[in-house]
Amino acid sequence: MPDAPIQHDAAEHPTMPNGERTPRRRIGLRGLFTGAAILVVAVVGTLLALLNSPLLEIQQVDVEGANVVSAASVRQLAGLAGEHVVLADFDAAASRLLALPMVRDVAIHRNWPNGATIVIVERTPWGRWQADRAVWPIDADGVVLEGAAPSIGGPIVQQMSAQPAVQAGATVDLDAIRMAEELHQRGAPLPLPAIVAFEWSLADGLTVVTEHGRIVFGGSDGLAYKYQVWELLEREAMSRGEPLLFADLRFGLRPRVEIGLNDGRGVRLAESSAADLSAAAR
């Protein structure tokens, strides 16, 4: 049988008016690459134009949360005005602001197309620390704040050693502050003698000053036990009718104790034994 004629799709091979078929045009790989390159160049050019556009320079810097800190100082220290809204180094600006003693936290946001907002979280007074005849406000992290100390309730811890130097932005012994706060809330173990002051030094840590003498607590380790020993010593002194002039509670079961004789005109040095304190504690 004769072979069947081959059918051609007229749409695939259109014919010219003279009846000849028109060859199909195909786009080569070189053409595709050329088109893609032109598109990439156009996109890059547009991005470069946007990055260099003065329309995206930061012109408005808003400051929120600055009550004690000057908003103008925040803007100046951040240094964002005139920077590009995309390229501005917000992390570096935040680091500069965190160096301010009154600033606890910072967040910076872009406001498109040409603005930024700086949100400040200020430190708030929590306690008081006295050094060099000045009373400084400190926050809950022990950071020394600027300005006069507020007339809030609670204890004042007086620093007796020259070091460390106290200035705005420095950090004091937060452990001592929290111990003083707890002991202030508890009060003295007996109605008398009452607590009259708190002192701190690098060598001795925290010392409670009573109407009769001084009780050295040191650090906050074993605070509950130290308080119990203090109570036992005050009761012992009261039973003798003599004031407790000094007790160093930093050495566990063997505190150094000074109990006054004849209303303090003489002093007896004593070392309470571990057995005595353990028996009294039971």
Secondary structure, DSSP 8 states (H G I E B T S, - for coil): ---------TTTS-B-TTS-B-------HHHHHHHHHHHHHHHHHHHHHHHT-GGGB--EEEEES-SSS-HHHHHHHHT-TTSBTTT--HHHHHHHHHTSTTEEEEEEEEETTTEEEEEEEE----EEEEETTEEEEE-TT-BB-SS-----SS-EEEE-SS-S---TT-B--HHHHHHHHHHHHH--SSSSS-EEEEEEETTTEEEEEESS-EEEEESSTTHHHHHHHHHHHHHHHHHHT--EEEEEGGGTT--EEEEEETTTTEEEEEE--HHHHHHHH-
